Amino acid sequence: MEEFRYCRESKVIQNHRIFPFDLNPFGALFGGKLMTIIDDASSISTTRHCRRGAVTASIDQMNFLKPLKSNHSVCVDSYVTGAHHKSMEVFVKVIGEDLVTGERYLAATCFMTFVAVPSHMNKEKEFTVPKVVPETEEEKMVCDGYEKRRQQRLAEREGYKNFVANLSTDFPW
C-alpha cells in the first residue's frame, strides 16, 4: 500500500520580528536572512513529511515581492506540495505584517526541493517518501502544478550539468 501524508501534516509556521540589525542598507530585511528562515522552516516540513533526514537540493523561483521592514513581523508558512521517490517539493509563502497597523502583505514565495537521505535519523537505505494529499483550495492549486514544475526542474538540471562541467576549479588567486 502506498503511503501518503496530508499537506497539513508537514505545515510549518514560523513568526519572527524584524529588528534593525536584520536589515540591508536599504532598510528591508536582508535577503540572506530571509532565505535562512525559509530553509529552516522547509527542512522541518520535509522531515515531518518523510520522518527522516533530508537535504536542500535547490531553491526554485525565489520571488521577493514586497520588502519586509523593521518592526514588522515575517511569517514563513511552508508545506510539502509534491513527492517523487526520494525528492520533495516544498512551497513557501512569506507574509509580512505591520505590527502597528495590522496590515498583512505577501512578501515572497518560493519552491524548494529536498532529497531524503539515509542518516543517523533513520538508517534504512531503501525507502520511498510518502505521496502528498492536498485538502484546502490553496493546497490543491499549488499541488496541481507539481509535476509540471518537477519536469521543468529536471530539464533545467540537465542543462545546468553541461554548464558546470565547463567551469574551472583552478585557484583564482
C-alpha positions in Angstrom: 0.0 0.0 0.0 1.3 3.4 -1.0 2.0 5.7 1.9 0.7 9.3 1.9 0.6 12.4 4.1 -1.7 15.5 4.0 -0.1 18.9 3.3 -1.2 20.0 6.8 0.9 17.3 8.4 4.1 19.0 7.0 2.9 22.5 7.6 5.3 24.8 9.5 4.5 28.4 10.5 7.3 30.5 11.9 6.9 34.1 13.0 9.8 36.5 13.6 10.1 40.1 14.5 12.3 42.1 12.2 14.9 44.1 14.1 17.2 46.9 12.8 20.2 44.5 12.8 18.3 42.3 10.3 18.2 45.0 7.7 20.1 45.5 4.5 21.4 49.0 3.6 18.0 49.9 2.0 16.0 49.4 5.2 14.5 46.0 4.3 15.1 42.5 5.7 18.4 41.2 4.3 17.5 38.6 1.7 20.0 36.1 3.0 18.4 36.3 6.5 15.0 35.5 5.0 16.5 32.6 3.0 17.9 31.2 6.2 14.5 31.3 7.8 12.9 29.8 4.7 15.4 26.9 4.6 14.9 26.2 8.3 11.1 26.1 8.0 11.3 24.0 4.8 13.6 21.5 6.4 11.2 20.9 9.2 8.4 20.4 6.7 10.3 17.8 4.8 11.3 15.9 8.0 7.7 15.9 9.1 6.6 14.6 5.8 9.1 11.7 5.4 10.2 11.3 9.1 13.9 11.1 8.1 16.8 13.4 7.3 16.6 15.4 4.1 19.0 17.9 2.4 18.3 21.0 0.4 18.7 20.3 -3.3 17.5 23.6 -4.8 15.7 26.8 -4.3 13.4 27.5 -7.3 11.6 30.7 -8.2 12.6 32.8 -5.1 10.4 35.8 -5.7 10.8 38.8 -3.4 7.5 40.6 -3.9 7.5 43.3 -1.2 10.2 44.5 1.3 9.9 43.5 4.9 10.6 46.5 7.2 11.9 47.0 10.7 9.4 46.2 13.5 7.2 44.3 11.1 6.8 40.6 11.6 7.7 38.0 9.0 5.6 34.8 8.9 7.1 31.9 6.9 4.4 29.3 6.0 5.8 26.1 4.4 4.5 22.6 3.5 5.3 19.8 1.2 3.5 20.0 -2.2 4.8 17.1 -4.1 6.9 14.0 -3.7 8.7 11.6 -6.1 10.7 8.6 -4.8 13.2 10.4 -2.5 12.6 14.1 -3.5 10.1 16.5 -2.1 9.0 19.9 -3.2 8.1 22.5 -0.6 6.1 25.6 -1.2 6.9 28.6 1.0 4.7 31.7 1.4 6.2 34.7 3.3 3.7 37.1 4.9 4.7 40.4 6.3 2.7 42.2 9.0 3.0 45.8 10.1 2.6 45.2 13.8 1.3 48.7 14.5 -1.5 48.9 11.8 -2.1 45.2 11.4 -1.7 45.3 7.6 -0.6 42.0 6.2 1.0 41.6 2.8 2.5 38.8 0.7 6.3 39.5 0.8 7.8 36.5 -1.0 7.2 33.0 -2.3 9.4 30.2 -3.4 9.6 26.5 -4.1 12.4 24.4 -2.7 13.4 20.8 -3.4 14.8 18.5 -0.8 16.1 14.9 -1.1 15.6 12.4 1.7 18.8 10.6 2.7 19.8 7.7 4.9 21.2 9.3 8.1 21.6 9.0 11.8 17.8 9.8 11.9 16.8 6.7 10.0 19.4 4.4 8.6 17.3 2.2 6.2 18.7 2.5 2.7 15.7 1.5 0.7 12.7 3.8 1.1 10.3 6.0 -0.8 8.9 9.2 0.6 5.1 9.4 1.1 2.9 10.9 -1.6 1.2 14.3 -0.9 -2.6 14.8 -0.5 -3.8 18.4 -0.6 -7.1 19.4 1.2 -7.6 23.2 1.0 -8.3 25.1 -2.2 -4.9 26.8 -2.0 -3.1 23.5 -1.4 -4.9 21.9 -4.4 -4.0 24.9 -6.6 -0.3 24.7 -5.6 0.0 20.9 -5.7 -1.7 20.7 -9.1 1.4 22.3 -10.7 3.9 19.9 -9.0 4.5 17.5 -11.9 5.0 20.3 -14.4 7.4 22.1 -12.1 9.3 18.8 -11.5 9.7 18.1 -15.2 10.9 21.7 -15.7 13.5 21.3 -12.9 14.7 18.0 -14.4 15.2 19.6 -17.8 17.0 22.7 -16.3 19.2 20.4 -14.2 20.4 18.6 -17.4 21.3 21.9 -19.0 23.0 23.0 -15.8 25.1 19.9 -15.7 26.5 20.8 -19.1 27.2 24.3 -17.9 29.0 23.4 -14.7 31.1 20.8 -16.5 32.9 23.7 -18.2 33.6 25.7 -15.1 37.1 25.8 -13.7 38.2 25.0 -10.2 41.7 26.4 -10.6 43.0 28.8 -8.0 42.0 32.3 -9.0 44.5 33.9 -6.6 
